[in-house]
Amino acid sequence: MDSSESAKNDIEHASAGAPRSGALQKSSGGTAQAPASNTERRQRVVDEIKRRIVVGEIRPGQRIIEAELTSSLDVSRPTAREALNQMARDGFLIQEAYRGLRVADIQSDSLLDIARIRVALDTEAISEILADKTGRRMEALEDAWRTFERATAESDPLALHEAHVRFHRGIWEAADNYLLMRIWPVMEAQMTIVLAYDQFTRTNPARAHAIHAALMRAIRTGDSAQIRTALDVHTMDSAQELALLTPESSN
């Protein structure tokens, strides 16, 4: 179904039981609010699926049932389908012929491949941050780090996950590299699956904070060897440990 047909279906769905576009809806407190756009509804579906993956309500490899989403989130099928297709493009979900969509699962080989690519891309981002003589990029990274430190005081697994992803996005954003930010959604999808599996197999916020603190200390030195060692410990060693916990490794 193309986007124009999806939009048409959403409009028809909305007109059946919701105010017309441009009308205001009343919140439970009586305050007038603009109706959510199709983009907002689609993002709500994406965010909810991510949340369920992170907290373990949906596990790697599990099928996603479109009808269940439309019912639980009160959105139209075209909206749910657009959200699912977006997540499939970004790598959160896998499309299977005749079986629909499922959450991307964890394979030990894939874990190590992702880790190697992350180390290479993080190394490039950090190099560009350190090459900035104005110090603005490093300050942006320090801001990302301070945000991460505040968030790690949270015990909620979703908050911890989001803090972790935001910090790594912050490294790439601080580099101010156009291509890195273009490919970030794909990397975020892979990180979400890996981190979600990590969290519900060996939750240890103190360990996660210590590893990231060591990475920041290495970056501040500006020494490429120390930075590479910290990235290997943070990313490669962690991936190798997690690979041993995947279901295929126990067979």
C-alpha positions as CSV (number, residue, x, y, z in Angstrom):
1,M,0.0,0.0,0.0
2,D,1.5,3.4,-1.0
3,S,1.6,6.4,1.4
4,S,-1.3,8.2,-0.2
5,E,-3.6,5.2,0.2
6,S,-2.5,4.8,3.8
7,A,-3.2,8.5,4.5
8,K,-6.6,8.1,2.9
9,N,-7.5,5.1,5.1
10,D,-6.4,6.9,8.2
11,I,-8.6,9.9,7.3
12,E,-11.5,7.5,6.8
13,H,-10.8,5.8,10.0
14,A,-10.6,9.1,11.9
15,S,-13.7,10.5,10.4
16,A,-15.7,7.5,11.6
17,G,-15.2,8.2,15.3
18,A,-12.9,11.2,15.7
19,P,-13.1,15.0,15.0
20,R,-12.3,16.2,11.5
21,S,-8.8,17.4,10.8
22,G,-8.2,20.8,12.3
23,A,-10.8,20.2,15.0
24,L,-9.8,20.2,18.7
25,Q,-10.2,17.3,21.1
26,K,-10.9,17.7,24.8
27,S,-8.4,16.1,27.2
28,S,-9.7,14.4,30.4
29,G,-9.1,17.8,32.2
30,G,-11.2,19.7,29.7
31,T,-8.3,21.4,27.9
32,A,-8.7,21.7,24.1
33,Q,-6.0,19.8,22.2
34,A,-5.2,19.4,18.5
35,P,-5.8,15.9,17.2
36,A,-2.7,13.8,16.8
37,S,-1.3,13.7,13.3
38,N,-0.7,10.5,11.4
39,T,3.0,11.0,11.9
40,E,2.5,11.3,15.7
41,R,0.3,8.2,15.8
42,R,2.8,6.3,13.8
43,Q,5.7,7.4,16.1
44,R,3.6,6.3,19.1
45,V,3.4,2.8,17.7
46,V,7.2,2.8,17.0
47,D,7.9,4.0,20.6
48,E,5.6,1.5,22.1
49,I,7.2,-1.5,20.3
50,K,10.6,-0.2,21.3
51,R,9.5,0.0,24.9
52,R,8.1,-3.6,24.8
53,I,11.4,-4.8,23.3
54,V,13.5,-3.0,25.9
55,V,11.5,-4.2,29.0
56,G,11.3,-7.8,27.6
57,E,7.6,-7.9,26.9
58,I,8.5,-8.7,23.3
59,R,11.6,-10.9,22.9
60,P,14.1,-11.2,20.0
61,G,12.6,-13.5,17.4
62,Q,9.0,-13.0,18.5
63,R,6.3,-12.3,16.0
64,I,4.5,-8.9,15.9
65,I,0.8,-9.2,15.5
66,E,-0.6,-6.1,13.7
67,A,-4.2,-6.7,14.9
68,E,-3.0,-6.7,18.5
69,L,-1.2,-3.4,18.0
70,T,-4.2,-1.7,16.5
71,S,-6.4,-2.8,19.4
72,S,-4.0,-2.1,22.3
73,L,-2.9,1.3,20.9
74,D,-6.2,2.3,19.3
75,V,-4.7,3.2,15.9
76,S,-5.8,2.3,12.4
77,R,-4.3,-0.7,10.6
78,P,-2.6,1.6,8.0
79,T,-0.9,3.6,10.8
80,A,0.3,0.4,12.5
81,R,1.4,-1.0,9.2
82,E,3.4,2.1,8.4
83,A,5.1,2.0,11.8
84,L,6.0,-1.6,11.4
85,N,7.4,-1.1,7.9
86,Q,9.5,1.8,9.2
87,M,10.9,-0.4,11.9
88,A,11.6,-3.1,9.4
89,R,13.5,-0.6,7.2
90,D,15.6,0.4,10.3
91,G,16.4,-3.1,11.3
92,F,14.2,-3.5,14.4
93,L,12.0,-6.1,12.7
94,I,12.5,-8.8,10.1
95,Q,10.0,-9.4,7.3
96,E,9.4,-13.1,6.5
97,A,7.4,-14.4,3.5
98,Y,4.0,-15.7,4.5
99,R,4.8,-15.2,8.2
100,G,4.8,-11.5,8.7
101,L,7.1,-9.5,10.9
102,R,9.2,-10.6,13.9
103,V,11.6,-8.8,16.2
104,A,15.2,-9.1,15.0
105,D,16.9,-11.9,17.0
106,I,20.3,-12.3,18.4
107,Q,23.0,-14.4,16.7
108,S,26.5,-14.5,18.1
109,D,28.1,-13.9,14.7
110,S,25.8,-10.8,14.2
111,L,26.7,-9.5,17.7
112,L,30.4,-9.6,16.9
113,D,29.9,-8.0,13.4
114,I,27.8,-5.2,14.9
115,A,30.4,-4.6,17.6
116,R,33.3,-4.4,15.1
117,I,31.4,-1.9,13.1
118,R,30.5,0.1,16.1
119,V,34.1,0.3,17.2
120,A,35.2,1.6,13.8
121,L,32.4,4.2,13.6
122,D,32.8,5.3,17.2
123,T,36.6,5.7,16.6
124,E,35.9,7.9,13.6
125,A,33.4,10.0,15.6
126,I,35.8,10.5,18.5
127,S,38.6,11.4,16.1
128,E,36.5,14.1,14.6
129,I,35.5,15.4,18.1
130,L,39.2,15.6,19.2
131,A,40.2,17.2,15.9
132,D,38.0,20.2,16.6
133,K,40.3,23.0,17.8
134,T,37.4,25.1,19.1
135,G,36.5,22.6,21.8
136,R,32.8,22.9,20.9
137,R,32.5,19.2,19.9
138,M,34.1,18.0,23.0
139,E,31.8,20.2,25.1
140,A,28.8,18.7,23.3
141,L,30.1,15.2,24.2
142,E,30.6,16.3,27.8
143,D,27.0,17.5,27.8
144,A,25.9,14.0,26.6
145,W,28.0,12.4,29.3
146,R,26.4,14.6,32.1
147,T,23.0,13.6,30.8
148,F,23.9,10.0,30.9
149,E,25.3,10.2,34.4
150,R,22.1,11.8,35.7
151,A,19.9,9.2,34.0
152,T,21.9,6.2,35.3
153,A,20.6,7.0,38.8
154,E,17.2,5.7,37.5
155,S,16.2,2.1,38.3
156,D,13.7,1.9,35.4
157,P,15.1,-0.4,32.7
158,L,13.5,1.7,29.9
159,A,15.1,4.9,31.3
160,L,18.5,3.2,31.6
161,H,18.2,1.9,28.0
162,E,17.3,5.3,26.6
163,A,20.2,6.9,28.5
164,H,22.6,4.4,27.1
165,V,21.4,5.0,23.5
166,R,21.3,8.8,23.9
167,F,24.9,8.8,25.1
168,H,26.1,6.9,22.0
169,R,24.0,9.0,19.8
170,G,25.6,12.0,21.6
171,I,29.1,10.8,20.5
172,W,28.0,10.7,16.9
173,E,26.1,14.0,17.1
174,A,29.1,15.7,18.7
175,A,31.2,14.6,15.7
176,D,28.9,16.7,13.5
177,N,29.3,14.2,10.7
178,Y,26.5,14.1,8.2
179,L,26.9,10.5,7.2
180,L,27.1,9.1,10.7
181,M,23.7,10.7,11.5
182,R,22.2,9.4,8.3
183,I,23.0,5.8,9.3
184,W,22.3,6.3,13.0
185,P,18.7,4.9,12.8
186,V,20.0,1.6,11.6
187,M,22.7,1.5,14.3
188,E,20.1,2.5,16.9
189,A,17.9,-0.5,15.9
190,Q,20.8,-2.9,16.3
191,M,21.8,-1.4,19.6
192,T,18.3,-1.5,20.9
193,I,18.0,-5.3,20.2
194,V,21.4,-6.0,21.7
195,L,21.0,-3.8,24.7
196,A,17.5,-5.2,25.4
197,Y,18.9,-8.7,25.4
198,D,21.8,-7.6,27.6
199,Q,19.5,-5.9,30.1
200,F,17.2,-8.9,30.7
201,T,20.0,-11.4,30.8
202,R,22.5,-9.6,33.0
203,T,21.2,-6.3,34.4
204,N,24.1,-4.4,36.0
205,P,23.8,-0.6,35.9
206,A,26.9,-0.1,38.0
207,R,29.0,-2.1,35.5
208,A,27.5,-0.2,32.6
209,H,28.3,3.1,34.2
210,A,31.9,2.1,35.1
211,I,32.6,1.0,31.5
212,H,31.2,4.2,30.1
213,A,33.2,6.3,32.6
214,A,36.4,4.5,31.6
215,L,35.6,5.4,27.9
216,M,35.1,9.0,28.8
217,R,38.4,9.2,30.7
218,A,40.2,7.7,27.7
219,I,38.6,10.2,25.3
220,R,39.7,13.1,27.5
221,T,43.3,12.0,27.3
222,G,43.2,12.3,23.5
223,D,45.4,9.2,23.3
224,S,44.3,7.0,20.4
225,A,45.7,3.8,21.9
226,Q,43.8,4.4,25.2
227,I,40.6,5.2,23.3
228,R,40.8,2.1,21.2
229,T,41.4,0.0,24.3
230,A,38.4,1.5,26.1
231,L,36.2,1.0,23.0
232,D,37.3,-2.6,22.8
233,V,36.5,-3.2,26.4
234,H,33.2,-1.3,26.1
235,T,32.0,-2.8,22.9
236,M,34.0,-5.9,21.7
237,D,34.5,-7.5,25.1
238,S,30.8,-6.9,26.1
239,A,29.6,-8.4,22.7
240,Q,31.8,-11.5,23.2
241,E,30.4,-12.0,26.7
242,L,26.9,-11.6,25.5
243,A,27.4,-14.0,22.6
244,L,28.0,-16.7,25.2
245,L,24.6,-16.1,26.6
246,T,22.7,-16.3,23.4
247,P,20.4,-19.3,22.9
248,E,22.5,-20.7,20.0
249,S,25.6,-20.8,22.2
250,S,24.0,-23.1,24.7
251,N,23.0,-25.7,22.0
